[in-house]
Amino acid sequence: MGEMGEMGEMGDKGDNFFFPIFPIFPIFPILPLASCLLPLASCLLPLASCLRQLASCLRQLASCLLPFALLHQLINFFSKP
């Protein structure tokens, strides 16, 4: 019977498994913050598009300059005494 009591105690420890570990916060205080951040997001979207186009332009520029960089490396390699 002592062993059954020990098993019961172990079962009692597992009863807290179903309770949430973190408190559940209400979503209502988050809504005003979201409504404040939406105009900021709509302002940043054109900036993101512009940065994407700039990155594309820089990639094209790098691909144009790559042959010149390779040629420069070859000239330096063969001009060493």
OpenMM code with the backbone's topology and positions (N, CA, C; nanometers):
from openmm import Vec3, app, unit

residues = "MET GLY GLU MET GLY GLU MET GLY GLU MET GLY ASP LYS GLY ASP ASN PHE PHE PHE PRO ILE PHE PRO ILE PHE PRO ILE PHE PRO ILE LEU PRO LEU ALA SER CYS LEU LEU PRO LEU ALA SER CYS LEU LEU PRO LEU ALA SER CYS LEU ARG GLN LEU ALA SER CYS LEU ARG GLN LEU ALA SER CYS LEU LEU PRO PHE ALA LEU LEU HIS GLN LEU ILE ASN PHE PHE SER LYS PRO".split()
positions = [
    Vec3(0.0818, -0.1201, 0.0000),
    Vec3(0.0000, 0.0000, 0.0000),
    Vec3(0.0861, 0.1265, 0.0000),
    Vec3(0.2051, 0.1152, 0.0598),
    Vec3(0.2941, 0.2307, 0.0592),
    Vec3(0.3368, 0.2668, -0.0819),
    Vec3(0.3532, 0.1656, -0.1662),
    Vec3(0.3937, 0.1923, -0.3040),
    Vec3(0.2837, 0.2631, -0.3812),
    Vec3(0.1591, 0.2271, -0.3547),
    Vec3(0.0495, 0.2944, -0.4251),
    Vec3(0.0423, 0.4410, -0.3858),
    Vec3(0.0709, 0.4695, -0.2580),
    Vec3(0.0714, 0.6093, -0.2153),
    Vec3(0.1782, 0.6880, -0.2886),
    Vec3(0.2930, 0.6252, -0.3100),
    Vec3(0.3993, 0.6930, -0.3837),
    Vec3(0.3583, 0.7181, -0.5277),
    Vec3(0.2899, 0.6213, -0.5884),
    Vec3(0.2448, 0.6420, -0.7257),
    Vec3(0.1429, 0.7546, -0.7314),
    Vec3(0.0561, 0.7615, -0.6300),
    Vec3(-0.0423, 0.8690, -0.6266),
    Vec3(0.0240, 1.0046, -0.6158),
    Vec3(0.1303, 1.0108, -0.5366),
    Vec3(0.2024, 1.1372, -0.5242),
    Vec3(0.2643, 1.1774, -0.6573),
    Vec3(0.3155, 1.0796, -0.7311),
    Vec3(0.3732, 1.1113, -0.8615),
    Vec3(0.2647, 1.1615, -0.9562),
    Vec3(0.1455, 1.1039, -0.9471),
    Vec3(0.0357, 1.1491, -1.0313),
    Vec3(-0.0064, 1.2907, -0.9972),
    Vec3(0.0011, 1.3239, -0.8675),
    Vec3(-0.0355, 1.4595, -0.8267),
    Vec3(0.0602, 1.5627, -0.8852),
    Vec3(0.1861, 1.5252, -0.9015),
    Vec3(0.2829, 1.6193, -0.9580),
    Vec3(0.2528, 1.6484, -1.1050),
    Vec3(0.1947, 1.5533, -1.1746),
    Vec3(0.1672, 1.5716, -1.3157),
    Vec3(0.0375, 1.6441, -1.3446),
    Vec3(-0.0415, 1.6757, -1.2407),
    Vec3(-0.1698, 1.7426, -1.2639),
    Vec3(-0.1517, 1.8846, -1.3163),
    Vec3(-0.0415, 1.9479, -1.2869),
    Vec3(-0.0184, 2.0855, -1.3316),
    Vec3(0.0231, 2.0927, -1.4774),
    Vec3(0.0313, 1.9801, -1.5448),
    Vec3(0.0766, 1.9767, -1.6835),
    Vec3(-0.0187, 2.0521, -1.7759),
    Vec3(-0.1466, 2.0528, -1.7442),
    Vec3(-0.2459, 2.1116, -1.8339),
    Vec3(-0.2627, 2.2615, -1.8133),
    Vec3(-0.2059, 2.3185, -1.7092),
    Vec3(-0.2170, 2.4617, -1.6884),
    Vec3(-0.1115, 2.5324, -1.7726),
    Vec3(-0.1444, 2.6468, -1.8296),
    Vec3(-0.0451, 2.7153, -1.9138),
    Vec3(0.0723, 2.7647, -1.8303),
    Vec3(0.1899, 2.7534, -1.8863),
    Vec3(0.3105, 2.7974, -1.8166),
    Vec3(0.3181, 2.9500, -1.8189),
    Vec3(0.2907, 3.0092, -1.9330),
    Vec3(0.2956, 3.1540, -1.9467),
    Vec3(0.1536, 3.2089, -1.9380),
    Vec3(0.1362, 3.3242, -1.8761),
    Vec3(0.0005, 3.3806, -1.8718),
    Vec3(-0.0451, 3.4219, -2.0113),
    Vec3(-0.1713, 3.4074, -2.0360),
    Vec3(-0.2278, 3.4442, -2.1663),
    Vec3(-0.2649, 3.5921, -2.1604),
    Vec3(-0.1992, 3.6726, -2.2424),
    Vec3(-0.2248, 3.8159, -2.2424),
    Vec3(-0.3431, 3.8466, -2.3339),
    Vec3(-0.4273, 3.9405, -2.2940),
    Vec3(-0.5376, 3.9774, -2.3844),
    Vec3(-0.4832, 4.0476, -2.5075),
    Vec3(-0.5519, 4.0307, -2.6184),
    Vec3(-0.5050, 4.0869, -2.7452),
    Vec3(-0.5477, 4.2331, -2.7606),
    Vec3(-0.6399, 4.2816, -2.6778),
    Vec3(-0.6930, 4.4166, -2.6958),
    Vec3(-0.5878, 4.5263, -2.6819),
    Vec3(-0.4907, 4.5207, -2.5896),
    Vec3(-0.3895, 4.6282, -2.5875),
    Vec3(-0.2985, 4.6269, -2.7095),
    Vec3(-0.2908, 4.5161, -2.7804),
    Vec3(-0.2043, 4.5073, -2.8975),
    Vec3(-0.2687, 4.5761, -3.0182),
    Vec3(-0.4006, 4.5812, -3.0225),
    Vec3(-0.4696, 4.6377, -3.1391),
    Vec3(-0.4378, 4.7854, -3.1624),
    Vec3(-0.4378, 4.8729, -3.0605),
    Vec3(-0.3990, 5.0127, -3.0892),
    Vec3(-0.2556, 5.0247, -3.1398),
    Vec3(-0.1681, 4.9420, -3.0878),
    Vec3(-0.0300, 4.9441, -3.1350),
    Vec3(-0.0224, 4.9029, -3.2813),
    Vec3(-0.0987, 4.8011, -3.3186),
    Vec3(-0.0995, 4.7566, -3.4583),
    Vec3(-0.1563, 4.8651, -3.5491),
    Vec3(-0.2622, 4.9325, -3.5052),
    Vec3(-0.3201, 5.0377, -3.5887),
    Vec3(-0.2252, 5.1565, -3.6008),
    Vec3(-0.1376, 5.1732, -3.5043),
    Vec3(-0.0381, 5.2802, -3.5130),
    Vec3(0.0754, 5.2411, -3.6077),
    Vec3(0.1090, 5.1133, -3.6118),
    Vec3(0.2216, 5.0689, -3.6934),
    Vec3(0.1857, 5.0473, -3.8395),
    Vec3(0.0577, 5.0346, -3.8716),
    Vec3(0.0183, 5.0122, -4.0107),
    Vec3(0.0589, 5.1271, -4.1026),
    Vec3(0.0374, 5.2545, -4.0663),
    Vec3(0.0855, 5.3616, -4.1554),
    Vec3(0.2369, 5.3596, -4.1735),
    Vec3(0.3084, 5.3231, -4.0683),
    Vec3(0.4536, 5.3133, -4.0796),
    Vec3(0.4926, 5.2040, -4.1783),
    Vec3(0.4228, 5.0917, -4.1736),
    Vec3(0.4520, 4.9829, -4.2669),
    Vec3(0.4214, 5.0251, -4.4102),
    Vec3(0.3106, 5.0963, -4.4303),
    Vec3(0.2773, 5.1402, -4.5660),
    Vec3(0.3766, 5.2444, -4.6159),
    Vec3(0.4401, 5.3149, -4.5257),
    Vec3(0.5433, 5.4106, -4.5652),
    Vec3(0.6735, 5.3390, -4.5998),
    Vec3(0.7022, 5.2290, -4.5309),
    Vec3(0.8281, 5.1587, -4.5528),
    Vec3(0.8256, 5.0670, -4.6743),
    Vec3(0.7080, 5.0311, -4.7231),
    Vec3(0.7010, 4.9425, -4.8392),
    Vec3(0.7651, 5.0034, -4.9640),
    Vec3(0.7387, 5.1309, -4.9980),
    Vec3(0.8090, 5.1883, -5.1142),
    Vec3(0.9604, 5.1937, -5.0943),
    Vec3(1.0035, 5.2164, -4.9708),
    Vec3(1.1468, 5.2172, -4.9432),
    Vec3(1.2071, 5.0790, -4.9671),
    Vec3(1.1362, 4.9751, -4.9280),
    Vec3(1.1849, 4.8390, -4.9516),
    Vec3(1.1929, 4.8101, -5.1009),
    Vec3(1.0940, 4.8564, -5.1760),
    Vec3(1.0957, 4.8369, -5.3206),
    Vec3(1.2134, 4.9114, -5.3836),
    Vec3(1.2384, 5.0311, -5.3363),
    Vec3(1.3512, 5.1096, -5.3882),
    Vec3(1.4839, 5.0409, -5.3561),
    Vec3(1.4968, 4.9882, -5.2353),
    Vec3(1.6204, 4.9191, -5.1982),
    Vec3(1.6392, 4.7915, -5.2785),
    Vec3(1.5298, 4.7259, -5.3117),
    Vec3(1.5390, 4.6049, -5.3943),
    Vec3(1.5890, 4.6404, -5.5343),
    Vec3(1.5381, 4.7515, -5.5910),
    Vec3(1.5839, 4.7952, -5.7229),
    Vec3(1.7301, 4.8386, -5.7187),
    Vec3(1.7705, 4.9035, -5.6096),
    Vec3(1.9099, 4.9439, -5.5950),
    Vec3(2.0013, 4.8220, -5.5872),
    Vec3(1.9588, 4.7193, -5.5159),
    Vec3(2.0391, 4.5969, -5.5075),
    Vec3(2.0520, 4.5310, -5.6441),
    Vec3(1.9439, 4.5316, -5.7211),
    Vec3(1.9486, 4.4750, -5.8557),
    Vec3(2.0446, 4.5544, -5.9438),
    Vec3(2.0410, 4.6850, -5.9330),
    Vec3(2.1306, 4.7703, -6.0115),
    Vec3(2.2764, 4.7462, -5.9729),
    Vec3(2.3025, 4.7315, -5.8434),
    Vec3(2.4400, 4.7066, -5.7991),
    Vec3(2.4896, 4.5698, -5.8442),
    Vec3(2.4006, 4.4715, -5.8492),
    Vec3(2.4403, 4.3397, -5.9005),
    Vec3(2.4775, 4.3480, -6.0476),
    Vec3(2.3988, 4.4234, -6.1251),
    Vec3(2.4300, 4.4393, -6.2670),
    Vec3(2.5618, 4.5138, -6.2856),
    Vec3(2.5855, 4.6141, -6.2038),
    Vec3(2.7110, 4.6883, -6.2113),
    Vec3(2.8295, 4.5984, -6.1766),
    Vec3(2.8123, 4.5146, -6.0756),
    Vec3(2.9202, 4.4227, -6.0385),
    Vec3(2.9479, 4.3230, -6.1497),
    Vec3(2.8425, 4.2755, -6.2147),
    Vec3(2.8652, 4.1802, -6.3241),
    Vec3(2.9320, 4.2487, -6.4430),
    Vec3(2.9092, 4.3782, -6.4620),
    Vec3(2.9780, 4.4507, -6.5697),
    Vec3(3.1247, 4.4747, -6.5361),
    Vec3(3.1541, 4.4984, -6.4090),
    Vec3(3.2911, 4.5299, -6.3690),
    Vec3(3.3768, 4.4063, -6.3459),
    Vec3(3.3156, 4.2911, -6.3349),
    Vec3(3.3913, 4.1691, -6.3069),
    Vec3(3.4969, 4.1380, -6.4126),
    Vec3(3.4667, 4.1472, -6.5426),
    Vec3(3.5727, 4.1198, -6.6415),
    Vec3(3.6919, 4.2143, -6.6283),
    Vec3(3.6665, 4.3407, -6.5959),
    Vec3(3.7769, 4.4352, -6.5789),
    Vec3(3.8614, 4.3998, -6.4569),
    Vec3(3.7966, 4.3536, -6.3500),
    Vec3(3.8714, 4.3132, -6.2311),
    Vec3(3.9561, 4.1902, -6.2603),
    Vec3(3.9006, 4.0957, -6.3362),
    Vec3(3.9781, 3.9769, -6.3728),
    Vec3(4.0953, 4.0132, -6.4632),
    Vec3(4.0715, 4.1034, -6.5571),
    Vec3(4.1793, 4.1484, -6.6457),
    Vec3(4.2896, 4.2168, -6.5652),
    Vec3(4.2508, 4.2978, -6.4693),
    Vec3(4.3482, 4.3648, -6.3838),
    Vec3(4.4310, 4.2625, -6.3054),
    Vec3(4.3656, 4.1583, -6.2543),
    Vec3(4.4385, 4.0538, -6.1814),
    Vec3(4.5359, 3.9802, -6.2735),
    Vec3(4.4932, 3.9528, -6.3964),
    Vec3(4.5823, 3.8853, -6.4914),
    Vec3(4.7034, 3.9712, -6.5252),
    Vec3(4.6803, 4.1007, -6.5456),
    Vec3(4.7917, 4.1910, -6.5764),
    Vec3(4.8897, 4.1949, -6.4598),
    Vec3(4.8379, 4.2025, -6.3381),
    Vec3(4.9262, 4.2039, -6.2211),
    Vec3(5.0017, 4.0723, -6.2071),
    Vec3(4.9368, 3.9619, -6.2392),
    Vec3(5.0008, 3.8309, -6.2256),
    Vec3(5.1173, 3.8156, -6.3233),
    Vec3(5.0937, 3.8572, -6.4487),
    Vec3(5.1980, 3.8392, -6.5498),
    Vec3(5.3036, 3.9497, -6.5471),
    Vec3(5.2761, 4.0610, -6.4827),
    Vec3(5.3751, 4.1688, -6.4786),
    Vec3(5.4708, 4.1549, -6.3612),
    Vec3(5.4532, 4.0543, -6.2769),
    Vec3(5.5465, 4.0329, -6.1657),
    Vec3(5.6792, 3.9817, -6.2213),
    Vec3(5.7910, 4.0309, -6.1660),
    Vec3(5.9217, 3.9857, -6.2181),
    Vec3(5.9549, 3.8436, -6.1737),
] * unit.nanometer
topology = app.Topology()
chain = topology.addChain("A")
for resn in residues:
    res = topology.addResidue(resn, chain)
    for name in ("N", "CA", "C"):
        topology.addAtom(name, app.Element.getBySymbol(name[0]), res)
